[in-house]
Amino acid sequence: MTCLCLTKNRRRWLPRAIACFLRQTHRDAELLILADGEDVRDLLPADDSRVRLIHLERQLNVGDKRNFGCERALGDVIAHWDDDDHSEPERLADQLRRLDESGKSVTGFRSMRFTDGIDWWKYNGTHNYALGTSLVYRREWWRANRFKSVQIGEDNQFVRNADTRGEFVSADAGLLMHATIHPGNTSKRTLGSSWTKL
């Protein structure tokens, strides 16, 4: 399994993402970090070969960056591992179990908690949707359904394709994962009717 972490100039967030990966109960995995911008080699653990870094010499949009990472992933299953999210130790085990039990190619969390460091909200999605940050999918599926070459929303078509073809299953994240709202978010959050303040 490969956890794919895209990062750029986020030294504040990356150590937490690495720590969350290292605490996962599912141990047969690698963390593949794709970084452009500042050098982050000093943030990597010196004693764990499961954490790999590829520094990109040129900037790619998010869709192309995800495709670049999927091409270089060692695992047969890929999990999105955004640098500013928090994953509890059981997250990977939970999502892998859902893929295995369902026989589907793609899974993700349709509902998840978000925080700005002070307040908390919950995004409540529908059964045929998943937040891109939470996606887990078979690499074989990705090969036939690559991400669109766009900066924002590259995951939406990916999920729609899987749902249309009966290859998608979603769940509520519960306490397994939460995301952070901050000024550096790639996709800006609009707190509309799908959001509940906790």
MDAnalysis code that builds the backbone (N, CA, C; Angstrom):
import MDAnalysis as mda
import numpy as np

u = mda.Universe.empty(594, n_residues=198, atom_resindex=np.repeat(np.arange(198), 3), trajectory=True)
u.add_TopologyAttr("name", ["N", "CA", "C"] * 198)
u.add_TopologyAttr("resid", np.arange(1, 199))
u.add_TopologyAttr("resname", ["MET", "THR", "CYS", "LEU", "CYS", "LEU", "THR", "LYS", "ASN", "ARG", "ARG", "ARG", "TRP", "LEU", "PRO", "ARG", "ALA", "ILE", "ALA", "CYS", "PHE", "LEU", "ARG", "GLN", "THR", "HIS", "ARG", "ASP", "ALA", "GLU", "LEU", "LEU", "ILE", "LEU", "ALA", "ASP", "GLY", "GLU", "ASP", "VAL", "ARG", "ASP", "LEU", "LEU", "PRO", "ALA", "ASP", "ASP", "SER", "ARG", "VAL", "ARG", "LEU", "ILE", "HIS", "LEU", "GLU", "ARG", "GLN", "LEU", "ASN", "VAL", "GLY", "ASP", "LYS", "ARG", "ASN", "PHE", "GLY", "CYS", "GLU", "ARG", "ALA", "LEU", "GLY", "ASP", "VAL", "ILE", "ALA", "HIS", "TRP", "ASP", "ASP", "ASP", "ASP", "HIS", "SER", "GLU", "PRO", "GLU", "ARG", "LEU", "ALA", "ASP", "GLN", "LEU", "ARG", "ARG", "LEU", "ASP", "GLU", "SER", "GLY", "LYS", "SER", "VAL", "THR", "GLY", "PHE", "ARG", "SER", "MET", "ARG", "PHE", "THR", "ASP", "GLY", "ILE", "ASP", "TRP", "TRP", "LYS", "TYR", "ASN", "GLY", "THR", "HIS", "ASN", "TYR", "ALA", "LEU", "GLY", "THR", "SER", "LEU", "VAL", "TYR", "ARG", "ARG", "GLU", "TRP", "TRP", "ARG", "ALA", "ASN", "ARG", "PHE", "LYS", "SER", "VAL", "GLN", "ILE", "GLY", "GLU", "ASP", "ASN", "GLN", "PHE", "VAL", "ARG", "ASN", "ALA", "ASP", "THR", "ARG", "GLY", "GLU", "PHE", "VAL", "SER", "ALA", "ASP", "ALA", "GLY", "LEU", "LEU", "MET", "HIS", "ALA", "THR", "ILE", "HIS", "PRO", "GLY", "ASN", "THR", "SER", "LYS", "ARG", "THR", "LEU", "GLY", "SER", "SER", "TRP", "THR", "LYS", "LEU"])
u.atoms.positions = np.array([
    [0.843, -1.189, 0.000],
    [0.000, 0.000, 0.000],
    [0.880, 1.241, 0.000],
    [0.452, 2.260, -0.730],
    [1.174, 3.531, -0.773],
    [0.268, 4.649, -0.292],
    [0.725, 5.403, 0.685],
    [0.061, 6.624, 1.117],
    [0.734, 7.772, 0.385],
    [-0.034, 8.510, -0.382],
    [0.510, 9.530, -1.274],
    [0.287, 10.914, -0.670],
    [1.388, 11.585, -0.343],
    [1.338, 12.890, 0.305],
    [1.908, 13.947, -0.629],
    [1.062, 14.879, -1.049],
    [1.494, 15.996, -1.871],
    [1.733, 17.195, -0.957],
    [2.881, 17.833, -1.088],
    [3.175, 18.949, -0.195],
    [3.970, 20.014, -0.918],
    [3.764, 21.245, -0.481],
    [4.529, 22.378, -1.008],
    [4.579, 23.475, 0.053],
    [5.784, 23.726, 0.540],
    [6.006, 24.808, 1.505],
    [5.084, 24.710, 2.721],
    [4.980, 23.495, 3.264],
    [4.129, 23.287, 4.445],
    [4.907, 22.562, 5.538],
    [6.028, 23.121, 5.896],
    [6.847, 22.503, 6.946],
    [6.089, 22.417, 8.270],
    [5.147, 23.309, 8.481],
    [4.360, 23.276, 9.720],
    [3.519, 22.012, 9.811],
    [2.982, 21.551, 8.674],
    [2.022, 20.451, 8.671],
    [2.657, 19.078, 8.445],
    [3.686, 19.013, 7.625],
    [4.214, 17.717, 7.188],
    [4.637, 16.794, 8.326],
    [5.309, 17.269, 9.390],
    [5.685, 16.342, 10.471],
    [4.499, 15.613, 11.082],
    [3.349, 16.273, 11.184],
    [2.161, 15.609, 11.747],
    [1.669, 14.512, 10.814],
    [1.683, 14.774, 9.497],
    [1.257, 13.757, 8.536],
    [2.167, 12.533, 8.607],
    [3.467, 12.765, 8.744],
    [4.419, 11.652, 8.861],
    [4.155, 10.883, 10.150],
    [3.939, 11.588, 11.247],
    [3.679, 10.929, 12.530],
    [2.411, 10.089, 12.470],
    [1.361, 10.597, 11.818],
    [0.118, 9.825, 11.685],
    [0.363, 8.547, 10.889],
    [1.177, 8.639, 9.845],
    [1.498, 7.447, 9.054],
    [2.246, 6.423, 9.899],
    [3.232, 6.864, 10.646],
    [4.058, 5.946, 11.434],
    [3.275, 5.247, 12.538],
    [2.146, 5.827, 12.949],
    [1.326, 5.225, 14.013],
    [0.256, 4.275, 13.479],
    [0.145, 4.109, 12.172],
    [-0.913, 3.258, 11.618],
    [-0.735, 1.799, 12.050],
    [-1.858, 1.148, 12.366],
    [-1.804, -0.261, 12.741],
    [-1.536, -1.150, 11.530],
    [-1.928, -0.691, 10.350],
    [-1.588, -1.408, 9.122],
    [-0.161, -1.012, 8.760],
    [0.773, -1.949, 8.899],
    [2.199, -1.628, 8.782],
    [2.761, -1.859, 7.389],
    [2.074, -2.643, 6.565],
    [2.591, -2.965, 5.233],
    [2.251, -1.834, 4.262],
    [2.941, -0.711, 4.444],
    [2.635, 0.478, 3.647],
    [3.877, 1.354, 3.546],
    [3.872, 2.204, 2.535],
    [4.905, 3.227, 2.406],
    [4.219, 4.588, 2.380],
    [4.970, 5.618, 2.785],
    [4.514, 6.995, 2.642],
    [5.382, 7.626, 1.564],
    [4.772, 7.953, 0.437],
    [5.476, 8.579, -0.673],
    [5.137, 10.068, -0.668],
    [6.134, 10.887, -0.359],
    [5.958, 12.332, -0.281],
    [6.456, 12.956, -1.572],
    [5.584, 13.694, -2.247],
    [5.971, 14.452, -3.435],
    [6.019, 15.912, -3.030],
    [7.208, 16.492, -3.080],
    [7.382, 17.870, -2.615],
    [7.939, 18.745, -3.716],
    [7.310, 19.891, -3.904],
    [7.942, 20.958, -4.656],
    [8.053, 22.136, -3.686],
    [8.744, 23.168, -4.077],
    [8.976, 24.245, -3.125],
    [10.189, 23.944, -2.266],
    [10.113, 24.298, -0.982],
    [11.276, 24.195, -0.095],
    [11.684, 22.746, 0.172],
    [12.939, 22.571, 0.519],
    [13.510, 21.263, 0.828],
    [12.966, 20.772, 2.168],
    [12.473, 19.538, 2.205],
    [11.910, 18.989, 3.447],
    [12.629, 17.720, 3.893],
    [13.785, 17.448, 3.317],
    [14.492, 16.208, 3.664],
    [14.767, 16.082, 5.154],
    [15.018, 17.194, 5.807],
    [15.346, 17.157, 7.240],
    [14.161, 16.748, 8.105],
    [12.956, 16.754, 7.555],
    [11.763, 16.383, 8.329],
    [11.480, 14.889, 8.297],
    [12.170, 14.153, 7.435],
    [11.913, 12.716, 7.287],
    [12.603, 11.926, 8.396],
    [11.966, 10.839, 8.851],
    [12.623, 10.002, 9.863],
    [13.854, 9.324, 9.264],
    [14.935, 9.313, 10.012],
    [16.191, 8.749, 9.504],
    [16.194, 7.227, 9.564],
    [15.306, 6.648, 10.353],
    [15.383, 5.208, 10.617],
    [14.184, 4.418, 10.110],
    [13.445, 4.957, 9.138],
    [12.284, 4.226, 8.613],
    [12.260, 4.348, 7.094],
    [12.638, 3.250, 6.435],
    [12.740, 3.252, 4.969],
    [11.374, 3.257, 4.296],
    [10.295, 3.151, 5.077],
    [8.953, 3.172, 4.486],
    [8.538, 4.577, 4.059],
    [9.294, 5.583, 4.469],
    [8.999, 6.962, 4.094],
    [9.951, 7.371, 2.975],
    [9.374, 7.659, 1.790],
    [10.169, 8.053, 0.619],
    [9.828, 9.482, 0.226],
    [10.813, 10.188, -0.283],
    [10.619, 11.552, -0.746],
    [11.070, 11.676, -2.188],
    [10.217, 12.278, -3.013],
    [10.612, 12.688, -4.355],
    [10.436, 14.193, -4.414],
    [11.528, 14.901, -4.670],
    [11.450, 16.356, -4.797],
    [11.277, 16.689, -6.272],
    [10.213, 17.400, -6.572],
    [9.902, 17.759, -7.952],
    [10.622, 19.056, -8.325],
    [11.302, 19.031, -9.442],
    [12.040, 20.211, -9.884],
    [11.130, 21.270, -10.502],
    [9.956, 20.839, -10.976],
    [9.015, 21.809, -11.541],
    [7.656, 21.615, -10.889],
    [6.894, 22.676, -10.871],
    [5.587, 22.644, -10.239],
    [4.564, 22.006, -11.168],
    [3.760, 21.085, -10.609],
    [2.674, 20.437, -11.340],
    [1.353, 20.812, -10.683],
    [0.257, 20.813, -11.465],
    [-1.034, 20.992, -10.817],
    [-1.357, 19.727, -10.023],
    [-2.353, 19.795, -9.162],
    [-2.629, 18.694, -8.235],
    [-2.968, 17.398, -8.974],
    [-3.770, 17.492, -10.043],
    [-4.118, 16.283, -10.792],
    [-2.898, 15.604, -11.376],
    [-2.016, 16.376, -12.000],
    [-0.789, 15.808, -12.575],
    [0.141, 15.282, -11.492],
    [0.168, 15.978, -10.365],
    [1.026, 15.547, -9.256],
    [0.543, 14.210, -8.698],
    [-0.787, 14.053, -8.582],
    [-1.314, 12.768, -8.109],
    [-0.972, 11.654, -9.103],
    [-1.139, 11.920, -10.394],
    [-0.803, 10.910, -11.397],
    [0.679, 10.555, -11.346],
    [1.523, 11.551, -11.187],
    [2.967, 11.326, -11.077],
    [3.267, 10.403, -9.892],
    [2.615, 10.652, -8.761],
    [2.823, 9.819, -7.581],
    [2.301, 8.406, -7.762],
    [1.120, 8.273, -8.367],
    [0.551, 6.940, -8.594],
    [1.451, 6.113, -9.508],
    [2.073, 6.759, -10.473],
    [2.989, 6.053, -11.375],
    [4.184, 5.479, -10.623],
    [4.582, 6.125, -9.541],
    [5.784, 5.736, -8.799],
    [5.484, 5.000, -7.499],
    [4.211, 4.780, -7.230],
    [3.806, 4.071, -6.018],
    [4.236, 2.607, -6.084],
    [4.655, 2.076, -4.956],
    [5.041, 0.663, -4.880],
    [3.859, -0.224, -4.521],
    [2.829, 0.359, -3.921],
    [1.697, -0.447, -3.460],
    [0.643, -0.673, -4.520],
    [-0.151, -1.726, -4.343],
    [-1.283, -2.017, -5.229],
    [-2.514, -1.209, -4.850],
    [-2.494, -0.634, -3.656],
    [-3.578, 0.232, -3.186],
    [-2.954, 1.566, -2.805],
    [-3.646, 2.663, -3.156],
    [-3.131, 4.010, -2.889],
    [-4.112, 4.746, -1.995],
    [-3.583, 5.422, -0.990],
    [-4.387, 6.244, -0.082],
    [-3.919, 7.681, -0.176],
    [-4.850, 8.620, -0.270],
    [-4.480, 10.027, -0.213],
    [-4.125, 10.374, 1.232],
    [-3.020, 11.072, 1.390],
    [-2.491, 11.368, 2.722],
    [-2.089, 12.841, 2.754],
    [-3.090, 13.717, 2.761],
    [-2.796, 15.143, 2.681],
    [-1.996, 15.611, 3.892],
    [-1.106, 16.570, 3.641],
    [-0.161, 16.964, 4.684],
    [-0.806, 17.704, 5.848],
    [-2.014, 18.233, 5.657],
    [-2.647, 19.010, 6.726],
    [-3.831, 18.296, 7.372],
    [-3.920, 16.986, 7.200],
    [-4.993, 16.189, 7.803],
    [-4.463, 15.334, 8.949],
    [-5.391, 14.866, 9.761],
    [-5.043, 13.977, 10.870],
    [-5.739, 12.638, 10.682],
    [-4.981, 11.548, 10.771],
    [-5.537, 10.200, 10.661],
    [-5.216, 9.410, 11.919],
    [-6.241, 8.833, 12.506],
    [-6.049, 7.959, 13.668],
    [-5.377, 6.658, 13.221],
    [-4.765, 5.913, 14.165],
    [-4.008, 4.707, 13.806],
    [-4.783, 3.648, 13.037],
    [-6.108, 3.603, 13.171],
    [-6.912, 2.573, 12.506],
    [-7.418, 2.986, 11.131],
    [-7.083, 4.198, 10.672],
    [-7.672, 4.664, 9.414],
    [-7.391, 3.721, 8.243],
    [-6.131, 3.394, 7.996],
    [-5.812, 2.548, 6.844],
    [-6.457, 1.176, 6.954],
    [-6.393, 0.585, 8.132],
    [-6.985, -0.742, 8.331],
    [-8.480, -0.709, 8.041],
    [-9.157, 0.339, 8.499],
    [-10.593, 0.485, 8.278],
    [-10.913, 0.581, 6.791],
    [-10.194, 1.417, 6.068],
    [-10.513, 1.622, 4.660],
    [-10.107, 0.426, 3.798],
    [-9.020, -0.230, 4.143],
    [-8.642, -1.443, 3.417],
    [-9.678, -2.538, 3.620],
    [-10.165, -2.654, 4.845],
    [-11.207, -3.650, 5.137],
    [-12.455, -3.363, 4.301],
    [-12.806, -2.078, 4.148],
    [-13.998, -1.725, 3.361],
    [-13.814, -2.097, 1.892],
    [-12.614, -1.855, 1.356],
    [-12.341, -2.264, -0.025],
    [-12.458, -3.769, -0.176],
    [-11.831, -4.503, 0.735],
    [-11.826, -5.966, 0.647],
    [-13.227, -6.548, 0.792],
    [-13.979, -6.063, 1.777],
    [-15.311, -6.622, 2.033],
    [-16.307, -6.273, 0.935],
    [-16.149, -5.105, 0.336],
    [-17.082, -4.677, -0.707],
    [-16.707, -5.215, -2.079],
    [-15.419, -5.496, -2.272],
    [-14.940, -5.896, -3.585],
    [-14.855, -4.730, -4.563],
    [-15.029, -3.494, -4.065],
    [-15.002, -2.305, -4.923],
    [-13.558, -1.846, -5.161],
    [-13.418, -0.865, -6.066],
    [-12.095, -0.339, -6.413],
    [-11.747, 0.955, -5.708],
    [-12.762, 1.690, -5.235],
    [-12.538, 3.011, -4.647],
    [-13.396, 3.166, -3.395],
    [-12.803, 3.727, -2.349],
    [-13.569, 4.080, -1.157],
    [-13.086, 5.422, -0.638],
    [-13.890, 6.001, 0.231],
    [-13.531, 7.277, 0.843],
    [-14.571, 7.640, 1.877],
    [-14.296, 8.707, 2.611],
    [-15.226, 9.174, 3.634],
    [-16.116, 10.283, 3.052],
    [-17.422, 10.066, 3.114],
    [-18.367, 11.061, 2.600],
    [-18.626, 12.170, 3.620],
    [-18.403, 11.863, 4.892],
    [-18.632, 12.825, 5.970],
    [-17.406, 12.857, 6.869],
    [-17.030, 14.065, 7.296],
    [-15.797, 14.199, 8.071],
    [-15.832, 15.483, 8.892],
    [-15.109, 15.479, 9.988],
    [-14.970, 16.672, 10.819],
    [-13.843, 17.558, 10.276],
    [-14.021, 18.856, 10.418],
    [-13.017, 19.854, 10.046],
    [-12.820, 20.808, 11.219],
    [-11.609, 21.318, 11.364],
    [-11.346, 22.309, 12.401],
    [-10.444, 23.408, 11.866],
    [-10.641, 24.598, 12.403],
    [-9.728, 25.697, 12.099],
    [-8.758, 25.913, 13.261],
    [-8.730, 24.964, 14.179],
    [-7.873, 25.060, 15.356],
    [-8.609, 25.606, 16.563],
    [-9.802, 26.138, 16.326],
    [-10.631, 26.664, 17.422],
    [-12.001, 25.999, 17.396],
    [-12.692, 26.159, 16.283],
    [-14.036, 25.594, 16.137],
    [-13.999, 24.326, 15.291],
    [-15.092, 23.551, 15.406],
    [-15.230, 22.302, 14.657],
    [-16.520, 22.321, 13.851],
    [-16.458, 21.769, 12.653],
    [-17.615, 21.582, 11.787],
    [-17.599, 20.150, 11.272],
    [-18.739, 19.692, 10.786],
    [-18.791, 18.396, 10.116],
    [-19.385, 18.579, 8.734],
    [-18.684, 18.046, 7.734],
    [-19.225, 18.007, 6.380],
    [-20.014, 16.720, 6.240],
    [-21.262, 16.806, 5.795],
    [-22.148, 15.655, 5.641],
    [-22.439, 15.443, 4.161],
    [-21.762, 14.471, 3.572],
    [-21.933, 14.192, 2.155],
    [-22.907, 13.062, 1.891],
    [-23.193, 12.831, 0.627],
    [-24.107, 11.766, 0.216],
    [-23.334, 10.464, -0.024],
    [-24.067, 9.364, -0.125],
    [-23.448, 8.048, -0.237],
    [-22.588, 7.893, -1.495],
    [-22.853, 8.712, -2.529],
    [-22.104, 8.577, -3.786],
    [-20.984, 9.619, -3.908],
    [-20.538, 10.137, -2.775],
    [-19.503, 11.165, -2.756],
    [-18.474, 10.824, -1.685],
    [-17.238, 11.248, -1.908],
    [-16.206, 11.152, -0.874],
    [-15.296, 12.358, -0.974],
    [-14.840, 12.842, 0.154],
    [-13.878, 13.928, 0.191],
    [-12.557, 13.415, -0.375],
    [-11.998, 14.178, -1.303],
    [-10.797, 13.723, -2.005],
    [-9.643, 13.388, -1.095],
    [-9.529, 14.096, 0.004],
    [-8.443, 13.854, 0.943],
    [-8.500, 12.468, 1.576],
    [-9.672, 11.823, 1.508],
    [-9.869, 10.533, 2.189],
    [-9.872, 9.340, 1.243],
    [-9.585, 9.552, -0.044],
    [-9.722, 8.470, -1.019],
    [-8.692, 7.368, -0.824],
    [-9.149, 6.142, -1.016],
    [-8.294, 4.949, -1.063],
    [-8.776, 4.133, -2.252],
    [-7.853, 3.709, -3.106],
    [-8.269, 3.041, -4.337],
    [-7.203, 2.073, -4.828],
    [-7.668, 1.144, -5.639],
    [-6.753, 0.169, -6.224],
    [-5.974, 0.834, -7.357],
    [-4.696, 0.581, -7.395],
    [-3.848, 1.202, -8.417],
    [-4.305, 0.791, -9.815],
    [-4.780, -0.418, -9.933],
    [-5.289, -0.916, -11.214],
    [-6.445, -0.045, -11.713],
    [-7.321, 0.395, -10.805],
    [-8.424, 1.283, -11.188],
    [-7.873, 2.631, -11.655],
    [-6.916, 3.171, -10.911],
    [-6.333, 4.457, -11.294],
    [-5.737, 4.398, -12.706],
    [-5.073, 3.297, -13.049],
    [-4.445, 3.209, -14.376],
    [-5.455, 3.475, -15.496],
    [-6.687, 3.036, -15.315],
    [-7.718, 3.223, -16.339],
    [-8.540, 4.490, -16.116],
    [-8.303, 5.180, -14.994],
    [-9.109, 6.348, -14.637],
    [-8.228, 7.414, -13.997],
    [-7.266, 7.886, -14.747],
    [-6.306, 8.848, -14.223],
    [-6.983, 10.162, -13.826],
    [-6.334, 10.883, -12.938],
    [-6.878, 12.164, -12.492],
    [-6.786, 13.205, -13.598],
    [-7.781, 14.077, -13.650],
    [-7.779, 15.173, -14.614],
    [-6.638, 16.136, -14.293],
    [-6.118, 16.765, -15.326],
    [-5.013, 17.698, -15.181],
    [-5.537, 19.068, -14.763],
    [-5.939, 19.167, -13.498],
    [-6.478, 20.419, -12.958],
    [-5.917, 20.651, -11.556],
    [-5.990, 21.885, -11.085],
    [-5.473, 22.238, -9.765],
    [-6.473, 21.921, -8.653],
    [-7.752, 22.124, -8.921],
    [-8.790, 21.912, -7.901],
    [-9.888, 21.018, -8.464],
    [-10.343, 20.050, -7.658],
    [-11.460, 19.193, -8.058],
    [-11.079, 17.985, -8.886],
    [-9.795, 17.639, -8.915],
    [-9.352, 16.486, -9.714],
    [-9.974, 15.184, -9.230],
    [-10.371, 15.152, -7.974],
    [-10.939, 13.939, -7.386],
    [-12.415, 13.749, -7.707],
    [-13.127, 14.814, -8.073],
    [-14.574, 14.710, -8.283],
    [-14.936, 13.764, -9.430],
    [-14.294, 13.932, -10.584],
    [-14.570, 13.053, -11.721],
    [-14.138, 11.627, -11.423],
    [-13.049, 11.491, -10.688],
    [-12.531, 10.175, -10.304],
    [-13.583, 9.396, -9.508],
    [-14.192, 10.074, -8.532],
    [-15.225, 9.431, -7.715],
    [-16.489, 9.177, -8.537],
    [-16.884, 10.147, -9.368],
    [-18.084, 9.958, -10.197],
    [-17.946, 8.745, -11.110],
    [-16.777, 8.598, -11.730],
    [-16.546, 7.442, -12.606],
    [-16.704, 6.133, -11.839],
    [-16.126, 6.089, -10.645],
    [-16.201, 4.862, -9.848],
    [-17.635, 4.573, -9.425],
    [-18.359, 5.602, -9.012],
    [-19.737, 5.403, -8.582],
    [-20.613, 4.956, -9.744],
    [-20.464, 5.596, -10.894],
    [-21.262, 5.251, -12.081],
    [-21.057, 3.802, -12.486],
    [-19.859, 3.305, -12.304],
    [-19.535, 1.936, -12.722],
    [-19.692, 0.916, -11.597],
    [-20.261, 1.343, -10.489],
    [-20.497, 0.422, -9.380],
    [-19.242, -0.014, -8.668],
    [-18.218, 0.840, -8.684],
    [-16.928, 0.484, -8.078],
    [-16.574, 1.366, -6.896],
    [-17.600, 1.949, -6.257],
    [-17.350, 2.925, -5.191],
    [-18.178, 2.611, -3.961],
    [-17.565, 2.755, -2.792],
    [-18.276, 2.620, -1.526],
    [-17.748, 3.693, -0.573],
    [-18.671, 4.338, 0.167],
    [-18.264, 5.413, 1.075],
    [-18.716, 5.110, 2.491],
    [-18.208, 5.911, 3.428],
    [-18.552, 5.746, 4.844],
    [-18.361, 7.088, 5.536],
    [-18.839, 7.187, 6.760],
    [-18.590, 8.341, 7.609],
    [-17.241, 8.125, 8.291],
    [-16.423, 9.161, 8.326],
    [-15.098, 9.025, 8.941],
    [-15.174, 8.820, 10.440],
    [-16.254, 9.265, 11.063],
    [-16.323, 9.165, 12.518],
    [-15.132, 9.886, 13.146],
    [-14.421, 9.191, 14.009],
    [-13.241, 9.771, 14.659],
    [-11.936, 9.341, 13.999],
    [-12.040, 8.630, 12.871],
    [-10.834, 8.088, 12.236],
    [-9.986, 9.146, 11.537],
    [-10.597, 10.275, 11.178],
    [-9.876, 11.255, 10.382],
    [-10.540, 12.615, 10.529],
    [-9.726, 13.671, 10.508],
    [-10.289, 15.009, 10.380],
    [-9.350, 15.882, 9.563],
    [-9.914, 16.930, 8.992],
    [-9.156, 17.837, 8.138],
    [-9.069, 19.211, 8.794],
    [-8.158, 20.018, 8.292],
    [-7.904, 21.331, 8.873],
    [-8.246, 22.431, 7.876],
    [-8.922, 23.441, 8.348],
    [-9.221, 24.624, 7.544],
    [-8.192, 25.694, 7.893],
    [-7.470, 26.173, 6.896],
    [-6.445, 27.198, 7.134],
    [-6.245, 27.990, 5.847],
    [-5.560, 29.118, 5.905],
    [-5.408, 29.972, 4.714],
    [-4.696, 29.300, 3.543],
    [-3.897, 28.264, 3.799],
    [-3.160, 27.615, 2.725],
    [-3.869, 26.456, 2.061],
    [-5.152, 26.205, 2.407],
    [-5.898, 25.121, 1.759],
    [-5.917, 25.302, 0.244],
    [-5.704, 24.195, -0.483],
    [-5.785, 24.251, -1.944],
    [-7.205, 24.589, -2.379],
    [-8.176, 23.897, -1.771],
    [-9.582, 24.137, -2.077],
    [-10.203, 24.921, -0.925],
    [-10.756, 26.078, -1.201],
    [-11.354, 26.909, -0.155],
    [-12.703, 26.338, 0.265],
    [-12.955, 26.317, 1.552],
    [-14.187, 25.747, 2.093],
    [-15.272, 26.804, 2.187],
    [-16.433, 26.491, 1.633],
    [-17.620, 27.331, 1.778],
    [-18.599, 26.579, 2.658],
    [-18.870, 27.107, 3.820],
    [-19.685, 26.396, 4.784],
    [-21.166, 26.573, 4.464],
    [-21.676, 25.709, 3.593],
    [-23.060, 25.777, 3.157],
    [-23.938, 24.789, 3.882],
    [-24.996, 24.334, 3.220],
    [-26.023, 23.510, 3.858],
    [-25.527, 22.114, 4.226],
    [-24.414, 21.666, 3.635],
    [-23.890, 20.348, 3.951],
    [-23.033, 20.354, 5.224],
    [-22.875, 21.513, 5.829],
    [-22.001, 21.664, 6.991],
    [-22.820, 21.878, 8.258],
    [-22.349, 21.275, 9.343],
    [-22.962, 21.449, 10.660],
    [-21.872, 21.880, 11.634],
    [-22.123, 22.937, 12.391],
    [-21.158, 23.321, 13.420],
    [-21.324, 22.420, 14.624],
    [-20.228, 21.911, 15.135],
    [-20.270, 20.979, 16.266],
    [-20.104, 21.715, 17.586],
])
